[in-house]
């Protein structure tokens, strides 16, 4: 059985804009808002998907890109990263199947992936929910584990000061 998970790419809002007056005010407490959610069908455990996210952020932090504080932009980069990683494993599996004289299991086209996608909300059957705070340098990665309404496991995977995978 697959361990389904979602990754919430979040921003920290410290200002509130008033449309009527056209002015902004500083909030007493910052507000964390989810701006993009990505679903992953398998290996959602912290030692699987969690380690992949930490590795991804480590790579992202080496980029000379001013848009990494944009949660939707970073989520799009994650989808490309995750699909390319997954397809490499699928190609390897298909080669093993061919070597055994069997038909390949996975499709081999660029769009032949099912395990990753953008969603509007968490599906009802996820077991882990990850939170990636995108505040310029990507500030932290945390997760909630459980099932449905019961989230009884929580942890911080990385504060990303010394990113490890």
N, C-alpha and C positions, 0 to 999 in steps of 0.2 A: 504494500500500500504506500502511496506517495504521502509525503509530509508537506502539505500545502502551506504557503506563507504569503504575506504581503509585505511590501516595503513602502512605508509612508515617507515621502520626501517633504520635509517641513521647513517653514520659515519662522523666524522670530520677529514679530511685529512690535515695535516700540512706539509707533505713532498712530494716531487715529485721525482720519480726515473727515471734516464736517462739510458735506456738500452744500448745505444751505448758506453757511458763512464763508466757505472757501478757505477755511483755515485748518491747520493741524494742531493737535495737542499731544504732548507726551503722556503716554499711559503710565499709571502708577506701577503696574506690573507688566512685563512683556507677555505677549500672547503668542503661543505656538499654534500655527495653523498648517494643516496638511494641504499641500497644493498639487500633489500628484501621488497616485498609488499604482504600484506595479505588483502583479500577481506572479508567483512562481509555483509551478505545480509540484515539484519534487525537491527532496533534500533540504527542507526548510529548517532543519535543526541548526542551532548556533555553530556547531562544528562543521556544518556544510555551508548553507547560505550565509550564515553569519561570517564565517571566514572568507567567503567569496566577496562579501560587501567590504570587509576590511581591506582585502587585496585590491579591489576596485578603487576604493578611496585613496589607497596608497599610490596607485597609478595616476589617478585624477590629479592629485596634489603635485605631480611633477609637470603638469601641463601649464603652458603659458596662456591662460584663458581667463578673461575677466568675467565670464558668465557663470562661474561655478557656484555663485550664491543664489542662482535661479533654480528652485527645486524642480520645475518642469523640464528645464534644459538638462539638469543632472539626471533626472529619471530617464530621459531619452538616451543619454549616453549609457546608462545602466542596461537598458534593453539591448542595445547593440553589443555591449560587452558580454552579457549573459547569453545571448543567442550565439555569438561566435564561439564562446567557450563550450556551450552545449553541442553545437554542430561538430566541433572537433571530436568530442566524445562519440557522437553518432557515427561519424565517418570511420572511426577506429572500430566500433562495434560492427559496422557493416563489413569492413575488411575481414574481421574475424569470422563472420558468417560466410563470406565468400570462400575463405580458406577452408572451411568445413564443407563446402559444396552446397551451402544453403543460400536462399534468396536473402538479399539485404532487408532488414526490418524497417529502417528509417528511410524516408525520402531524402533525396540529396540536392534538391534545388535550394536557392537562396532563401526562399520563403517557406521552406519545409520545417517549421518549428511550431510546437504546440504548448511548450512548457512555460512560456513567459508572455505577458501582455499587460497593457494598461487597462485598469478597471476604474469605475466610478466610486465603488465602495468595497469593503471587505466582503468576499463571499462568505457564506455561513459556515463553511467547513474548514477554515484555516486553523492551523495549530500554532503558528507563530506570527507575530506582527512586529516588524522592525521599524524603527524610527531613525531617520537620517536627518539631522539638523543641518540645513544648508545656510550658513551665515558667513559667506565669503570664503572661508577656508574649510568648510564643512566641520562643524564643531564637535559632534558626538554621534555614536551609534548605540542605540539601546534596543531592547526587545521585550515583548510580553509573550509568554507561552501559556498554553492551556487549550481550551476548545470552546467555541461558542461564546457564551457570556461568562464563562469561568476562566479568568486569567489569573492563575495562581503562581506563575513563575515570572520573574522580572530580573533583568540584569543589564549592565552596561558592557558592551563588547569592547568598546574603545573610546577613549576621549580624543583619540587621534593625535595626541602629542607625540607619541612614539608608535606610529602605526605598525602593527604586526599582523601577520596572517597565520 
